Amino acid sequence: MKVIKPEELNKNVFSMIGKEWLLVTAEKEGKVNTMTASWGGLGVMWGKDVAFIVLRPQRYTKEFVDAGETFSLSVLGGERRKTLNYLGTVSGRDEDKVAKSGLTVEREDGTPYFGEADTVLICRKLYAQPYDPSCFIDKSCDERWYPDKDYHTLYIAEIEKVLVR
């Protein structure tokens, strides 16, 4: 894979995140875990190129993201939809889903990602905060997306490196 600057990324981020999906991947105590994400974004914050992701408290991957300083976002493309569905519905608490996925874990500066990815963002956490239901201006978002009150934690992370095939 080739390293490019974040501003050289030539992908529609709305399609990349919302349609192709991302794999959020992190490591804790020598074990790698991942989950599918279709919510998040890319932009500029505090003078840095950033990615933001949101993780629900019950997601096992959240423990891995919380444990380290970095995580990766891997974009595999539509031909891997079956694998992405599996990684988004099976918990790493129940089985070694990374091994069963058939994907290859590689590392960039110690951060795990998937070698089969077309695009990888290596991210260093800058900020994390659980959503506060009192902050919803449009109350229908709370009602629709949080009937169980399992509010996401928002993570803002500096994009340290972009890898492309």
CYANA upper distance limits for C-alpha pairs under 8 A (distance plus 0.5 A):
  1 MET  CA    163 LEU  CA      6.33
  1 MET  CA    164 VAL  CA      5.97
  1 MET  CA    165 ARG  CA      5.38
  2 LYS  CA    163 LEU  CA      5.90
  2 LYS  CA    164 VAL  CA      5.85
  2 LYS  CA    165 ARG  CA      6.78
  3 VAL  CA    161 LYS  CA      7.30
  3 VAL  CA    162 VAL  CA      6.15
  3 VAL  CA    163 LEU  CA      5.12
  3 VAL  CA    164 VAL  CA      7.00
  4 ILE  CA      8 GLU  CA      6.72
  4 ILE  CA      9 LEU  CA      7.76
  4 ILE  CA    161 LYS  CA      7.74
  4 ILE  CA    162 VAL  CA      5.98
  4 ILE  CA    163 LEU  CA      6.75
  4 ILE  CA    164 VAL  CA      7.72
  5 LYS  CA      9 LEU  CA      7.58
  5 LYS  CA    161 LYS  CA      7.50
  5 LYS  CA    162 VAL  CA      6.77
  6 PRO  CA     49 ASP  CA      7.43
  6 PRO  CA    159 ILE  CA      7.78
  6 PRO  CA    161 LYS  CA      7.77
  6 PRO  CA    162 VAL  CA      6.51
  9 LEU  CA    162 VAL  CA      8.27
 11 LYS  CA     15 SER  CA      8.43
 11 LYS  CA     16 MET  CA      7.38
 12 ASN  CA     16 MET  CA      6.56
 13 VAL  CA     17 ILE  CA      6.41
 13 VAL  CA     18 GLY  CA      8.48
 13 VAL  CA     41 GLY  CA      7.84
 13 VAL  CA     42 LEU  CA      7.80
 14 PHE  CA     18 GLY  CA      6.06
 14 PHE  CA     19 LYS  CA      7.88
 15 SER  CA     19 LYS  CA      5.32
 15 SER  CA     20 GLU  CA      6.69
 16 MET  CA     20 GLU  CA      5.45
 16 MET  CA     21 TRP  CA      6.56
 16 MET  CA     22 LEU  CA      8.01
 16 MET  CA     75 VAL  CA      7.64
 17 ILE  CA     21 TRP  CA      5.16
 17 ILE  CA     22 LEU  CA      6.50
 17 ILE  CA     37 ALA  CA      7.98
 17 ILE  CA     38 SER  CA      5.72
 17 ILE  CA     39 TRP  CA      6.97
 17 ILE  CA     40 GLY  CA      7.34
 17 ILE  CA     41 GLY  CA      7.78
 18 GLY  CA     38 SER  CA      5.35
 18 GLY  CA     39 TRP  CA      6.96
 19 LYS  CA     38 SER  CA      7.69
 20 GLU  CA     38 SER  CA      8.40
 20 GLU  CA     75 VAL  CA      7.43
 20 GLU  CA     76 LEU  CA      7.81
 20 GLU  CA     77 GLY  CA      5.90
 20 GLU  CA     78 GLY  CA      6.12
 21 TRP  CA     36 THR  CA      7.10
 21 TRP  CA     37 ALA  CA      6.22
 21 TRP  CA     38 SER  CA      5.35
 21 TRP  CA     75 VAL  CA      7.05
 21 TRP  CA     76 LEU  CA      8.40
 21 TRP  CA     77 GLY  CA      8.28
 21 TRP  CA     84 LEU  CA      8.35
 22 LEU  CA     36 THR  CA      6.13
 22 LEU  CA     37 ALA  CA      5.59
 22 LEU  CA     38 SER  CA      6.83
 22 LEU  CA     73 LEU  CA      6.32
 22 LEU  CA     74 SER  CA      5.98
 22 LEU  CA     75 VAL  CA      5.57
 22 LEU  CA     76 LEU  CA      7.96
 23 LEU  CA     34 THR  CA      6.64
 23 LEU  CA     35 MET  CA      5.92
 23 LEU  CA     36 THR  CA      5.15
 23 LEU  CA     37 ALA  CA      6.60
 23 LEU  CA     72 SER  CA      8.20
 23 LEU  CA     73 LEU  CA      5.90
 23 LEU  CA     74 SER  CA      5.51
 23 LEU  CA     75 VAL  CA      7.09
 23 LEU  CA     84 LEU  CA      8.21
 24 VAL  CA     34 THR  CA      5.87
 24 VAL  CA     35 MET  CA      5.91
 24 VAL  CA     36 THR  CA      6.85
 24 VAL  CA     37 ALA  CA      7.25
 24 VAL  CA     61 THR  CA      8.27
 24 VAL  CA     71 PHE  CA      7.39
 24 VAL  CA     72 SER  CA      6.31
 24 VAL  CA     73 LEU  CA      5.39
 24 VAL  CA     74 SER  CA      7.32
 25 THR  CA     32 VAL  CA      7.54
 25 THR  CA     33 ASN  CA      6.30
 25 THR  CA     34 THR  CA      4.78
 25 THR  CA     35 MET  CA      7.29
 25 THR  CA     61 THR  CA      7.87
 25 THR  CA     65 VAL  CA      8.14
 25 THR  CA     71 PHE  CA      6.10
 25 THR  CA     72 SER  CA      5.71
 25 THR  CA     73 LEU  CA      6.98
 25 THR  CA     74 SER  CA      8.29
 25 THR  CA    112 PRO  CA      7.05
 25 THR  CA    113 TYR  CA      6.81
 26 ALA  CA     32 VAL  CA      6.28
 26 ALA  CA     33 ASN  CA      6.38
 26 ALA  CA     34 THR  CA      7.11
 26 ALA  CA     61 THR  CA      7.75
 26 ALA  CA     64 PHE  CA      5.88
 26 ALA  CA     65 VAL  CA      5.99
 26 ALA  CA     68 GLY  CA      7.94
 26 ALA  CA     70 THR  CA      7.52
 26 ALA  CA     71 PHE  CA      5.22
 26 ALA  CA     72 SER  CA      7.11
 26 ALA  CA    111 THR  CA      7.51
 26 ALA  CA    112 PRO  CA      6.74
 27 GLU  CA     31 LYS  CA      5.95
 27 GLU  CA     32 VAL  CA      4.87
 27 GLU  CA     33 ASN  CA      6.88
 27 GLU  CA     64 PHE  CA      6.01
 27 GLU  CA     65 VAL  CA      7.83
 27 GLU  CA     67 ALA  CA      8.24
 27 GLU  CA     68 GLY  CA      7.50
 27 GLU  CA     71 PHE  CA      8.20
 27 GLU  CA    111 THR  CA      7.99
 27 GLU  CA    112 PRO  CA      7.41
 28 LYS  CA     32 VAL  CA      7.06
 28 LYS  CA     63 GLU  CA      8.43
 28 LYS  CA     64 PHE  CA      5.69
 28 LYS  CA     67 ALA  CA      6.53
 28 LYS  CA     68 GLY  CA      7.34
 32 VAL  CA     64 PHE  CA      8.26
 32 VAL  CA     98 VAL  CA      7.98
 32 VAL  CA    112 PRO  CA      7.70
 33 ASN  CA     60 TYR  CA      8.40
 33 ASN  CA     61 THR  CA      6.32
 33 ASN  CA     64 PHE  CA      7.41
 33 ASN  CA     92 GLY  CA      6.95
 33 ASN  CA     97 LYS  CA      8.42
 33 ASN  CA     98 VAL  CA      7.12
 34 THR  CA     61 THR  CA      6.31
 34 THR  CA     87 LEU  CA      7.52
 34 THR  CA     92 GLY  CA      8.33
 34 THR  CA     98 VAL  CA      7.66
 35 MET  CA     61 THR  CA      6.86
 35 MET  CA     87 LEU  CA      6.03
 35 MET  CA     88 GLY  CA      5.66
 36 THR  CA     84 LEU  CA      6.63
 36 THR  CA     85 ASN  CA      7.93
 36 THR  CA     87 LEU  CA      6.55
 36 THR  CA     88 GLY  CA      5.06
 37 ALA  CA     88 GLY  CA      8.04
 39 TRP  CA     53 ILE  CA      7.18
 39 TRP  CA     54 VAL  CA      7.44
 40 GLY  CA     51 ALA  CA      7.87
 40 GLY  CA     52 PHE  CA      5.83
 40 GLY  CA     53 ILE  CA      4.99
 40 GLY  CA     54 VAL  CA      6.96
 41 GLY  CA     51 ALA  CA      6.16
 41 GLY  CA     52 PHE  CA      5.74
 41 GLY  CA     53 ILE  CA      7.27
 42 LEU  CA     49 ASP  CA      8.08
 42 LEU  CA     50 VAL  CA      6.20
 42 LEU  CA     51 ALA  CA      4.89
 42 LEU  CA     52 PHE  CA      6.78
 43 GLY  CA     49 ASP  CA      6.40
 43 GLY  CA     50 VAL  CA      5.90
 43 GLY  CA     51 ALA  CA      6.95
 44 VAL  CA     48 LYS  CA      5.96
 44 VAL  CA     49 ASP  CA      5.15
 44 VAL  CA     50 VAL  CA      6.05
 45 MET  CA     49 ASP  CA      7.10
 45 MET  CA     50 VAL  CA      6.90
 48 LYS  CA    158 GLU  CA      6.77
 48 LYS  CA    159 ILE  CA      8.38
 49 ASP  CA    158 GLU  CA      6.31
 49 ASP  CA    159 ILE  CA      6.22
 50 VAL  CA    123 CYS  CA      8.36
 50 VAL  CA    156 ILE  CA      7.05
 50 VAL  CA    157 ALA  CA      5.83
 50 VAL  CA    158 GLU  CA      4.87
 50 VAL  CA    159 ILE  CA      5.63
 51 ALA  CA    123 CYS  CA      7.88
 51 ALA  CA    156 ILE  CA      6.43
 51 ALA  CA    157 ALA  CA      5.89
 51 ALA  CA    158 GLU  CA      6.95
 51 ALA  CA    159 ILE  CA      6.89
 52 PHE  CA    154 LEU  CA      7.47
 52 PHE  CA    155 TYR  CA      5.95
 52 PHE  CA    156 ILE  CA      4.97
 52 PHE  CA    157 ALA  CA      6.69
 53 ILE  CA    154 LEU  CA      6.48
 53 ILE  CA    155 TYR  CA      5.86
 53 ILE  CA    156 ILE  CA      7.29
 54 VAL  CA    152 HIS  CA      6.03
 54 VAL  CA    153 THR  CA      5.88
 54 VAL  CA    154 LEU  CA      5.06
 54 VAL  CA    155 TYR  CA      6.60
 55 LEU  CA     59 ARG  CA      7.38
 55 LEU  CA     62 LYS  CA      6.73
 55 LEU  CA    152 HIS  CA      5.47
 55 LEU  CA    153 THR  CA      5.83
 55 LEU  CA    154 LEU  CA      7.33
 56 ARG  CA     62 LYS  CA      7.89
 56 ARG  CA    150 ASP  CA      6.85
 56 ARG  CA    151 TYR  CA      6.54
 56 ARG  CA    152 HIS  CA      4.71
 56 ARG  CA    153 THR  CA      6.76
 57 PRO  CA     62 LYS  CA      7.29
 57 PRO  CA    150 ASP  CA      7.06
 57 PRO  CA    151 TYR  CA      7.62
 57 PRO  CA    152 HIS  CA      6.95
 57 PRO  CA    153 THR  CA      7.70
 58 GLN  CA     62 LYS  CA      8.22
 58 GLN  CA    150 ASP  CA      8.31
 59 ARG  CA     63 GLU  CA      8.13
 59 ARG  CA     91 SER  CA      8.28
 60 TYR  CA     64 PHE  CA      7.74
 60 TYR  CA     91 SER  CA      7.21
 60 TYR  CA     92 GLY  CA      7.13
 60 TYR  CA     93 ARG  CA      7.21
 61 THR  CA     65 VAL  CA      6.80
 61 THR  CA     92 GLY  CA      8.31
 62 LYS  CA     66 ASP  CA      6.45
 63 GLU  CA     67 ALA  CA      6.60
 64 PHE  CA     68 GLY  CA      7.21
 65 VAL  CA     69 GLU  CA      8.13
 65 VAL  CA     70 THR  CA      7.67
 65 VAL  CA     71 PHE  CA      6.81
 69 GLU  CA    124 ARG  CA      6.24
 69 GLU  CA    125 LYS  CA      6.22
 70 THR  CA    111 THR  CA      6.97
 70 THR  CA    122 ILE  CA      7.78
 70 THR  CA    123 CYS  CA      5.95
 70 THR  CA    124 ARG  CA      4.83
 70 THR  CA    125 LYS  CA      6.36
 71 PHE  CA    111 THR  CA      6.70
 71 PHE  CA    112 PRO  CA      7.74
 71 PHE  CA    122 ILE  CA      6.80
 71 PHE  CA    123 CYS  CA      5.91
 71 PHE  CA    124 ARG  CA      7.14
 71 PHE  CA    125 LYS  CA      8.29
 72 SER  CA    111 THR  CA      7.21
 72 SER  CA    112 PRO  CA      7.11
 72 SER  CA    113 TYR  CA      6.30
 72 SER  CA    120 VAL  CA      7.25
 72 SER  CA    121 LEU  CA      6.05
 72 SER  CA    122 ILE  CA      5.14
 72 SER  CA    123 CYS  CA      6.22
 73 LEU  CA    113 TYR  CA      7.78
 73 LEU  CA    120 VAL  CA      6.06
 73 LEU  CA    121 LEU  CA      5.54
 73 LEU  CA    122 ILE  CA      7.16
 73 LEU  CA    123 CYS  CA      8.16
 74 SER  CA    113 TYR  CA      6.85
 74 SER  CA    114 PHE  CA      6.95
 74 SER  CA    117 ALA  CA      6.17
 74 SER  CA    118 ASP  CA      8.08
 74 SER  CA    119 THR  CA      6.44
 74 SER  CA    120 VAL  CA      4.98
 74 SER  CA    121 LEU  CA      7.06
 75 VAL  CA    117 ALA  CA      5.80
 75 VAL  CA    118 ASP  CA      6.32
 75 VAL  CA    119 THR  CA      5.66
 75 VAL  CA    120 VAL  CA      6.76
 76 LEU  CA     80 ARG  CA      6.84
 76 LEU  CA    116 GLU  CA      7.00
 76 LEU  CA    117 ALA  CA      4.83
 76 LEU  CA    118 ASP  CA      6.06
 76 LEU  CA    119 THR  CA      7.72
 77 GLY  CA     81 ARG  CA      8.05
 77 GLY  CA    117 ALA  CA      8.02
 77 GLY  CA    118 ASP  CA      7.48
 80 ARG  CA     84 LEU  CA      6.69
 81 ARG  CA     85 ASN  CA      6.54
 82 LYS  CA     86 TYR  CA      6.77
 83 THR  CA     87 LEU  CA      6.66
 83 THR  CA    101 SER  CA      6.75
 84 LEU  CA     88 GLY  CA      6.59
 85 ASN  CA     89 THR  CA      6.70
 86 TYR  CA     90 VAL  CA      6.45
 86 TYR  CA    101 SER  CA      8.20
 87 LEU  CA     91 SER  CA      8.15
 87 LEU  CA     97 LYS  CA      7.19
 87 LEU  CA     98 VAL  CA      8.21
 87 LEU  CA    101 SER  CA      7.86
 90 VAL  CA     94 ASP  CA      7.96
 90 VAL  CA     95 GLU  CA      8.35
 90 VAL  CA     97 LYS  CA      7.55
 91 SER  CA     95 GLU  CA      7.34
 91 SER  CA     97 LYS  CA      7.78
 92 GLY  CA     96 ASP  CA      6.11
 92 GLY  CA     97 LYS  CA      6.16
 92 GLY  CA     98 VAL  CA      8.28
 96 ASP  CA    100 LYS  CA      6.87
 97 LYS  CA    101 SER  CA      6.33
 98 VAL  CA    102 GLY  CA      7.71
 98 VAL  CA    103 LEU  CA      7.37
 99 ALA  CA    103 LEU  CA      7.65
103 LEU  CA    114 PHE  CA      6.88
103 LEU  CA    115 GLY  CA      7.74
103 LEU  CA    116 GLU  CA      7.19
104 THR  CA    114 PHE  CA      5.97
104 THR  CA    115 GLY  CA      5.90
104 THR  CA    116 GLU  CA      7.34
105 VAL  CA    112 PRO  CA      6.66
105 VAL  CA    113 TYR  CA      6.15
105 VAL  CA    114 PHE  CA      5.35
105 VAL  CA    115 GLY  CA      6.69
106 GLU  CA    112 PRO  CA      6.05
106 GLU  CA    113 TYR  CA      5.91
106 GLU  CA    114 PHE  CA      6.27
106 GLU  CA    115 GLY  CA      6.26
107 ARG  CA    111 THR  CA      5.57
107 ARG  CA    112 PRO  CA      4.86
107 ARG  CA    113 TYR  CA      6.40
108 GLU  CA    112 PRO  CA      7.11
108 GLU  CA    113 TYR  CA      8.05
108 GLU  CA    122 ILE  CA      8.07
111 THR  CA    122 ILE  CA      7.60
113 TYR  CA    120 VAL  CA      7.70
117 ALA  CA    165 ARG  CA      8.19
118 ASP  CA    164 VAL  CA      6.23
118 ASP  CA    165 ARG  CA      5.70
119 THR  CA    162 VAL  CA      7.69
119 THR  CA    163 LEU  CA      6.15
119 THR  CA    164 VAL  CA      5.06
119 THR  CA    165 ARG  CA      7.09
120 VAL  CA    162 VAL  CA      6.19
120 VAL  CA    163 LEU  CA      5.47
120 VAL  CA    164 VAL  CA      6.99
121 LEU  CA    159 ILE  CA      6.78
121 LEU  CA    160 GLU  CA      8.02
121 LEU  CA    161 LYS  CA      6.40
121 LEU  CA    162 VAL  CA      5.21
121 LEU  CA    163 LEU  CA      6.98
122 ILE  CA    159 ILE  CA      6.30
122 ILE  CA    160 GLU  CA      6.08
122 ILE  CA    161 LYS  CA      5.60
122 ILE  CA    162 VAL  CA      6.87
123 CYS  CA    157 ALA  CA      5.99
123 CYS  CA    158 GLU  CA      5.87
123 CYS  CA    159 ILE  CA      5.03
123 CYS  CA    160 GLU  CA      6.04
123 CYS  CA    161 LYS  CA      7.75
124 ARG  CA    157 ALA  CA      5.57
124 ARG  CA    158 GLU  CA      5.66
124 ARG  CA    159 ILE  CA      7.09
124 ARG  CA    160 GLU  CA      7.16
125 LYS  CA    155 TYR  CA      7.45
125 LYS  CA    156 ILE  CA      6.68
125 LYS  CA    157 ALA  CA      4.62
125 LYS  CA    158 GLU  CA      6.87
126 LEU  CA    155 TYR  CA      8.01
126 LEU  CA    156 ILE  CA      6.18
126 LEU  CA    157 ALA  CA      5.51
126 LEU  CA    158 GLU  CA      7.08
127 TYR  CA    154 LEU  CA      8.37
127 TYR  CA    155 TYR  CA      6.09
127 TYR  CA    156 ILE  CA      5.61
127 TYR  CA    157 ALA  CA      7.31
128 ALA  CA    153 THR  CA      7.01
128 ALA  CA    154 LEU  CA      5.94
128 ALA  CA    155 TYR  CA      4.95
128 ALA  CA    156 ILE  CA      6.99
129 GLN  CA    153 THR  CA      5.84
129 GLN  CA    154 LEU  CA      5.81
129 GLN  CA    155 TYR  CA      7.30
130 PRO  CA    151 TYR  CA      7.23
130 PRO  CA    152 HIS  CA      6.41
130 PRO  CA    153 THR  CA      4.39
130 PRO  CA    154 LEU  CA      6.50
131 TYR  CA    135 CYS  CA      8.34
131 TYR  CA    151 TYR  CA      6.19
131 TYR  CA    152 HIS  CA      6.31
131 TYR  CA    153 THR  CA      6.31
131 TYR  CA    154 LEU  CA      7.38
132 ASP  CA    136 PHE  CA      8.10
132 ASP  CA    151 TYR  CA      8.12
133 PRO  CA    142 ASP  CA      7.39
133 PRO  CA    151 TYR  CA      8.35
136 PHE  CA    141 CYS  CA      7.85
136 PHE  CA    142 ASP  CA      7.33
138 ASP  CA    142 ASP  CA      8.18
139 LYS  CA    143 GLU  CA      6.90
140 SER  CA    144 ARG  CA      6.35
141 CYS  CA    145 TRP  CA      6.28
141 CYS  CA    146 TYR  CA      8.12
142 ASP  CA    146 TYR  CA      5.71
142 ASP  CA    147 PRO  CA      7.85
143 GLU  CA    147 PRO  CA      6.30
146 TYR  CA    150 ASP  CA      6.59
146 TYR  CA    151 TYR  CA      6.99
